[in-house]
Amino acid sequence: MLVVPPQPLPLFAANSLSDGSFRCVFRGSKVNSSSSRLAPPVAAVAREVDDFTKYSGYVFELNPEEEDSLTEYNIAKIAAFYQKKPLIVLRRLVQIGSTLGKWFTVRYLDSVNERADEMFKIRAAELRKILLQLGPDLIPPSYLDELSLLQDRITPFSSEVAFEMIEKELGMPIDVMFSEISPEPVAAASLGQVYQARLRSTREVVAVKVQRPGVQSAISLDILILRNLAGLIKKAGKLNTDLQAVVDEWASSLFREMDYKQEARNGVKFRQLYGSIQDVVVPEMNLALTTRKVLIMQWLEGQKLAGVKDLYLVEVGVYCSFNQLLEYGFYHADPHPGNLLRTYDGKLAYLDFGMMGEFKQEYRDGFIEACLHLVNRDYSALAKDFVTLGLIPPTSDKAAVTEALTGVFRDAVAKGVRNVSFGDLLGDLGFTMYKFKFQIPSYFSLVIRSLAVLEGIAIGINPEYKVLGSTYPWIARKVLTDSSPKLKASLRALLYKDGQFRIDRLESLLSESLRAKTERTLIENQNGGTDSKVVIKQILSFTLDDKGAFVREILLEEFSKGMVALGVATLDSVTNTVAATLPFSPSRPSSMTDEDITNLRNLQRLLLLISGLRENENPRMKVNGVRTSNKQMISLNGAPVALQQFEAVQENLPLLSVLPELPQEMQQQLLRLPADFAGKLASRVAARTLKRVFL
């Protein structure tokens, strides 16, 4: 839906003329062709069909029985329907073959004559014109710049026909329903077109979306052709992916999009789930006045997001998409630039809820685990994730797949998660997918499309933008806070290997989770660094919140291990110091084990992490300019180096002034921590004592 600058409806119309002026019509009485300068009468319309309708292959009438047979996607019914209309099928095949075939031939000659790059823009414009006639559904990504014009170039059908459809669907004269309506559509697309109107009963300005006549039969025919073609390609190419199932998934979604009552219900659900997100706007749906072919919803005004260069709203969109895909699983499967607006008060508005997708919980968890394992370069686990997601068969050679994934992703991930391009990952995966018989599950095609389109919009604003890099902080936060048993198990498996705590992974997750921001000021200043006090407050708020209970238990466990190791190191230091003052005292071996050394180092890093510091920012991590090893940490100049590190924490004690700023329930949780910690520490000391006595 295309919108216009906010103006009083009777003064300015919803659509712009070539001279930059606007026009609108006041609907005091029913408009006819002479008073409103609308389209010709219906009889003339039948002869003067717009190019889109003419070339899309549906210039024929359907009786009510035929129309009802195409309201839901059923490939058997569609095939039976068109078996009775072979000439229409043949005409459509000739249209597609002649128009696209000619274009591909010319494009091939360009490459033969080494003029492919030179003629790129011209051929893209020609392809746009062809798709405008045939009906744009699937668009090659390399032509998106030119073909993005499709959204605004679809030829509208007659407003007279549209108004008659509105009256037929709503069961009343149009001037009874609306006091004002624009004489021409403000936007036109392949499925329908939109008018701006004012309800007579409430004076509310609304958008009226009217379905293009015959579009159901046209799309049914194209899907039938495409599905048969997919079957031939699968057989000829011996592909593993069930291409016909992919077409079925896409077609089912498209048929749901043509049911405006379903779209209105989708809009209501989307508003309930995501309308409360900060700076997200979802229009209200008028369910009472919506039918299968006419949709009435709240009118929103603004500019296309792709044209305003608002990085903050891109981040809001990423956060909203994260919630759609990984929190609730109900997502907008068609987030193209025309469906995302920046309202005039600076908010992100979502439009058009016809094409939605459902992402099941098991797949959401699998997707999150795959992202975690990718970022942490655990390619063996990633291979298992691909099985969970249905991308590779369970019988695949996991070792070979792991080796292949390592080769594909190693260089990309080495740049850091913030520099990983979602589009590049998919491109790099192509050969491996073919070699190991990857299959694309039907549900996955809409998810991939949604993410790819979102990254395309973001790149238009910032060429260096990476959707995965911006989404990962929210993934990290979800993994650290989610109550799902599966994600808890995944987190523990990520943080522990052979019983050893991998603190670097916890540091990475915490660090990334702190980047998950939606406040405008934080996003706009995210490159300017973060105050240590703010970092401490964020970490404490996270660990003391109820959602952080699982991570809090892990931290208490590791703190207790570290304190036991610190006690042993201190005892060794004191004993050695006393022994050094005695004559002829025998040397005493250290009581520290390799595990104690690791636990002591982890304690040091945990203290620095909690205090808002990073190991590589603390000069005390080096002694005389040389980084200390694990063994060197144990004793230096007769005292544990680890003890010296506490001075770094003491220097930051004033930052503990953030504690009074925490919510009351978090302060209460903080007061309970000493007792919880003492219990864990006592258990560990007792276990160590018993081990030394009996072993």
N, C-alpha and C positions, 0 to 999 in steps of 0.2 A: 504494500500500500504506500503510495506517494502522498505526502502531505504538503500543506502550503502555509505561508506565514499567517499567524493568528490575526484575523480581521473579522468584523461583523459580517455575518453570512449574507445579508441582503446587499451589502456594498461590494464585496469582492467574491469572486467565484473560487471554486476549488481547483480549477485548471487554468494554466497560463496560456495565453495566445501568443502568436509569433511576434507581435509588437510589444510583448511584455505586459500587456494589460490583462485584466481578469474580468470574468463575467459570471453571473449567477442568475437564477430565476426564482422569483417568489411564487410559491405554489398556493395561491389562493383558490385557484380552480384547476381543474385538470388541464394539463398542457397538451396542445395538439401541435402538429407540424407547422402551422402557419403562425401561431403566436409565440413559439419558443425557439424556432429555427433548429429544431432537433432533426433527427434523421428522417428520410422520406417515409411515406406510409408503408405499412407492412407489405402490401403487394409489391411495391418497388423494391423493398429490402430483399425479397425472395430472388429478384433478378440481379441486384447489385450487391453481391456477397463480398465481404472483405477478403483480402488476399489470404489471411491466416486460415479462415474457414474454408475457402476454396481449395487451398493446397493441402489442408490437413485431412481431407478425405471423408468429411462427414456431412456433405450437403445432401441429406436425405431425411425423410420424416420417419419417426418411430411411432407405432401405435402404443397404447398404454401397456399392453401385455409384453411387447418387446422391451419397452423401457424398464419395466419392473424386473425383467430377467437379467438386466445389467447393473442393478444397484449394488450388488456385492460381487467381490472377486471370486469367480468360479470358472476356472479355465475350461471345464467341460461344457458349461452352458455357453461360454463365449464362442468356443469352437463350433458348437451346434448352431448357434445364431448365424455365424458367418458362412457356414456351409450352404445356407439358403441364399447367400448374396455373393456368389463367386465373382461377378463382374466388379463389385466394389473392392474386393480383395485384390483382384488383378490390377485395377486402376491404382490402388495405393502402392502396390509393389512397383509398378512402372514409375510412379511419381518419385518414390524413394530411390530406385535404381538409377533413373535418368538424372536426377538433380545431384545426389551425392556421388554417383559414379562419375559424372562429368567433372565434379570438383576434385576427386581423388586422382583422376587422370591428369588434370592440369597440374596438380601439386606434384605428381610423380615426374612430369616433364620439367618442372622447375628444378627438381633435384638432379635430374639427368643433365640439364644445362647449367648446373652449378649456380642457380639463381634463387635457391630456397630461402636464404636469409633476406635477400633483396626484396623478394615478393611476399614476405611473411605477412606484413600488415594488410596488403591488398587481398591476399587469400583469406585472411581472418575475417575481413569485412565481407567478402563474398560468402563465407560460411555462415556468418551471422544472418545475412539476408536469406540464405537457404533455410536455416533453422527457424527464422521468423515465419516462413511459409509452412514448413513441415510441422513445426511444434517442438520447442526446445524442452528436452528432458535431461539428457546426459550430454555434458559439455567437456571436451578435452581440456585438461588443466592448462596446457601451454597456450591456449587461446583465450584465457579468462579475461585479459585486459580488454580486448576488443568485444568479446561476447558478453561481457557484463552489461553492455548497452542493450542487450535483449530485454532486460527488465522494464525498460522504458519505451521500447519500440514496437511492442506487440500491437497490432491493429485492433482497435476496439470494435465490437459489434454495435449494431444500431441501438441507441438509447430508447427508441420507441419499442423495440423488441424487449429490451431490459425492463422497461416500466410495465409492459404487459405481463412479463413473467412475475414481477413483484406483486402485481395485483392478483394474479392467478394463485400464487403461492400463499399470500396473506389473506386472500378471500375478501378483499375490500378495495375500494378505489384508492389510488395512491394519494390523492389530495385529502382523504379522510385520515390517512396514517401520518402524512408529513405536511407541515406548514411550509416547508422550503426544501428544495432539493436541487443540486447542481444539474444543469441541462445535459452535461457530458461527463463521462467518467473522469475521475482524477487520476486513475491508474488502470491499466489493463494488462492482464497476463494470460497465459495459455488456458487456464481453468476458468477464469472469470474476470470481472472488472468491478471497480469500487466507485461509489458515489458518496458525496457528502450531503447530509440531510439534517433536518430538525424535526424531532417528533412533535406532533401537534399536542399530544396529551401532557407532556412533561417539559417541553421547550428544550430538551436536551439535544445537543449536536451529536450526531452519530455517523458512523461509517456503514454504508449499505453495500454489501458484497453480493453480486448477482452472478450465478454460474452461466458460463457460455453455453448457448443452446447446442445440443448434439455432442458435447465434449465427452460424455460417457461412452458413446458408441465409437468415437474416434480413438480414444485411448485404449479401449478394449481391442480394437483392431491392431493397433501398433504393438500392444503387449503380446497378442497372439503371434504376430510376425516375429517379434523379438525373441519370444520363448522358443519357437521352432528353430530360429537361427542359433540360439544358445545351445540347443541340443545337437545341432550339426557341428558346431565348433568344438564341443566337448568330445564328440566321437572322433572328429578329424584330428584334433590336437592331443587326444588321449590324456585329457586333463583330469586331475583328481577332484577339483572343486566341482560341486554340483551347480553348474551355471543356471540351470532351470530353477533350482531352489532359490538362488540369489534373485533371479527375475521375479519369482513368486513373492519373495519377501518385499521387494521394492514395489511390486504391483499391488500387493495387499495394502501397503502404506498409502499408495497413490489413490486407491479406491476409497480408503477411509478419508483421504483429503477431499474427495469430491462429495462427501456427505457433510454438509455444513452444520447439521445438528450435532454430529460427532465432533466437528471442529469446535463448536461452542462449548461442549462438555470438556474437551481438552483444555480450552482456554480457562474455564472455571477451575479445573484441577491445577493447571500451571500457576494460576494466580494464588491459589491456596498454599501451594508448596513453596513458591519462590517470590511471591509478591511482597513479602515482608523483608526481603534482603535489602540492605541499605542501598539506596539510589537505583533500585530496579523498579520499573513500572510495567504493570501488565493490565491491559484494558479490561473493563468489565464487559461481560457478554449478556445480551438480552435474550435469554433462552425462550421467553414467552413469544417473541416475535420472529424466531429463527425457524426455518424449514430446511429440507434437504438442499434446496437450491438458492435460498436467500438467507444471508447472515447479517444480523444487526448487532453492532458492538460500539463501545465508547470511542469517540473520535479523539485521537492523539495527534499532536503537532510537533514537528521537529525537523531535524536534518539527518540524512543517512550517516551512520557512524563512520563509514569509510571515508567520508568527505570532510570530517571536522578535526582529525588528528588529535583525539583526546585519549592520551595514554591511560589516564585514570579509568575511564569507562571501559577500555579494553581489559584492564585488570578486573573490573567488576564483572565483565562478561566471562572471563576465565573462571572466576570464583563461582559464578552462577552455573557455568557449564560443569564445573567440578561437582556441585551439588546435584545437578541433573543426572550426571552419569554415574557418580560413585556414592552418593548419599541415598537418593531416592529411586534412581533407576528410570525415571520418567523424563525423557529428554526431547528437546526440540531438534528434529532431524533435518531441518531445512533452514539453518541460520545464515542465509545469504545476505548481502549488504542491504537489500531492500526490506528485510524483516527486522533489522536492528536500527533503531533511531536514537539520536541524542535529542532529548526534549529541550525546549527552550529554557527550562530551569535546571539543565545540566544533569539529567538522569538518563539511564539506559532503558529504552522501551522495547519490549518484544512484541512482534506482530505475527499473525498468520500461524495458527496452531493446527493446520490440517495434517501435516506430516510429523507425527510424533513417534518415538520409539520406546520400547520397554527393555531395560537391561537387568536381567535376573541377578539375584544376590550372589549366586555362585560365580557368575561371570564377573561381577563387580569386584569380588574378593580376588579372583584370579588375575584381573587386570591390575589391581593394586600391587599384588605380589610380583607380577611381571615387571612393573615399574621399579619396585624396590630392588629386585635382583639384577635388573639391567644397570641401574645406577651404581650398585655395589659390585658390579662385574662378576656376579655369581652365575655364570652361564650354564652350569649344570642344573641349577635350580630353575633357570629360565626355560630350559628345554622341557622340564616337567610342567611349568606353567603353560607352555604352548599346548601341551596335551590337555590340560584342564580347560583351556579356552576353546578346545576343539580345532586348533590350527594344524596339528599333526596327529596321525594315528597313534594309539597307545603302543603299537607293535614296532614303531620306528626305532632305529639304532640310536639310543640316547647319547652314547659317547661320540658318535659321528656328528650328530646334530649339535652337541655342545661345542665340538671343535669348529664346526662351521659358523655357529653364532659368535664364537670368540673372534673369528676372523672378520666377520661382518661388522660387529659393534665395537671392537676394541678401540679403534682409532677415534670413532665418533664420541664414545664415552670418555676417552682420555682428555677431551677438551673441558670436561666438567658438565654437570647436569644443566647448568644455565645456558650452555651453548649447543645443546643437542636439538637438532631440528627434527620434528615429527615427520615432515615430508621426506627428508633425507634418509631417515631410518627405513621408511617404507620402500624407498627406491633401492637402498643397499640390500634389502632383504629379498629382492626379486629373484635372483639366480638361485639362492638357497631354497626359496619356496618351491621352485621348479624341481630342483635336484632331489629334495627330500619329500616330494609329494605332499606339500602343504595343501590344505583345503581351507577355503574361506567359508566359514559358517554363515548361514543366511542372516543371522542377527548382526554379524560383525560388519557387514557392508554399510549399514546406516550409521553405526558408531564411527567407523573410519571416515565416512563422508562428513559427519558432523564436526569431527576434530580437524580434518583437513581444511574445510571451509573456514572454520574459526581462525586457523593459523593464517590462511590466505588474507582474511580481513585485517588481522593484526599486522602482517607484513606490509600491507598497503600503508599503514600508519608509521610503522617502524621496521625497516628492512632487516634489522638484526633481531627482531622479536622471535622468541621460541615458546610455543604453547606448552611443551613438556616442561621446560625450565620454569615457567610461571605456574604450572599446575602442581609440580612436585612438592613445593612447600605445603600445600593443602593435603597432598597424599601423605607426606611425612607426619603432619599433625594428626591426621585421621588414624594412622597406624599407631601413634603414640597414645591415642585417647579412646580408640574404639573398644566397645565392650564385646565385640564378636569373638567367640572362642577361637575361630579359625585365624583371625588377624592377630590375636594374642599369641597363638602358637607360632605364627609367622614371625612376629617380632622377637620372640625368644630364640627361635632358630637363627634369626639374623644377628642377634647380639652375642650368641654363645656358639663356640665351635669346640668340640671335644672338651666341654666343661670350662673352657677359657672365655672370660669376658672380653669382648672386643669393643673397648671403650671408644675407639675411633669411629665406629659406626653409630654409637649413641650420640657422640659429639656432632656427627654429620646430620643425623635426624633432627636433633634439637636446634642446631644452627639453621637448617633449612626451614623448620617449622616456624622459627621466629620471623622468617621473611613473608609469612602468610599474613598479608595486611589488606584491608579494604578501605581504610580511612584515606581520604584524598591527600591530606597533608603528608602522611607517612609515605605514600606511593610517590608523590611528586618530589620528595626529598630523600628517596631511598638510596641515592648514590652519595649522600653527604655524610654517611656514617651514622652510628647510633650511640647515644650516650650510655655509659656503663650502668648508670642507675636505672635507665629504661630497660636494659637487657636483664638486669637482676630482677626487676619487678616482673618482667615477662616470664622468666624461668620459674620464679617462685609461684606466680599465679598458675602456671601450667602444672607444676608438680604438686601443688596443694589442692588443686581442684579435684572434685570427685572423679572426673573423667581421667585424671592422671594417676589413679590409684595403682594400676598395674605397674607403671613405670616407677612410681614412688616405692613400691615394694622391691623392685630390682635395685634401685639406688640405695635403699636401706641395707639390703643384703651386701652390696658391694662396699658400702661404707663400713659395715661391720667386719668384713674380710680385711679391709685396709687398716682399720684400727687395731685388729689383732696383730697384723704384720708390723705396724708401727710400734706396738708394745714390745714385740720380740726384738725389733731393731734397737729400741731404746734400752732394753735390758742388756743387749749385747754391748752397746756403747758404754753404758755405765759399768758393766762388769770389766770390760777391757781397760777402761780408764782407771778403775780401782786397782786392777791387777798390775797395771804399768807402774804404780807407785810402790809396789811390794818387790823386795829383792828376790831374785831367783824364782819369780812366779812363772809357771809353765804357760805357754801360749794356749789359748782356748779356742777351739774351732767355732765358727759362727753357727748360731741356731737357725739362721735364715735359710729357707729352701727357695728353689726357683719360683715356686708358687707365691711365697711370701714377697719376693722381689717384685713380681708382676702385680700383686695386690697393692703393694706400697706405691708403686708407680701409678696405678689406677686411682688410688686415693688422692694422690697429688693432683692428677688431672681432673678428678671430680671436684676437688676444692676450687681449682682455678675456673672450672666450668660454672659452678654455682655462683662464684664471686664475679661472674661476668667477664672473666679474662679468657684469653686464648693462649695456649702453650707457646705458639710462635710469636706472641706479642710480649712475652715476659722475659726480660733479659736475665732474670735469675735462673732460668733453665740452663744457662751456660756458666761454667766455672772457669775463670781466667780465659774467657773467650772460646772455650771448647765445650761442645755439648757433652753432657755426662751420659755415660751408658748406665744400664741397669746395675751392674756391679759397682760402678763408681758412686752410684747414689747411696749405697749402703753405708759407706764410711769415707769421710774426707776430713782430714785434720782432727780425727778422733771423734767426730760427731756425724750423725746421719745427715746427709744432704737434704733428705725429705723434711727434717725438722726445720732446716733453714727456709724451706719454701713457705712455712706458715707465716713468715714475716710479710710475704706478698699478700696473703689474705688479710693480715692484721692492718696493712696499709689501706685496705678497702673496707674496713669495718664501718666507717661513717656511712657507707652506702646502705647499711642495714637500716637506715632511717626510712627505707621504703616499707618496712613492716607495718607501721601504723596506717599506711595508705591501702593495705590489702583489705578486701571485704571481711566482715566479721567472721563468717564461716571458715574462711581460709586461716584467719588468725587462730581460731579454735583448733583447726587441724594441725597448725604449727605447734601448738601447746601439747598436742598428743604425740608428736614425733619423738621426743626424748624417751618416753616410756616404751614405744614400739622399738626404737633403736636399742635401748638397754636390753630388752628381751632378746633381740637377735644377737647382740654382742655376747650376752651371757651364754646363750646356746652354743655359739661358735667357740667361746673360750672353754666351755665344758667339754665339747666334742674334741677339741685339740688336746686338752689335758688327758682325757681318757685314752686317746690314740697314743700319746707318748708313754703313758703308764703301761698299757697292755701290749703295745707293739714295739 
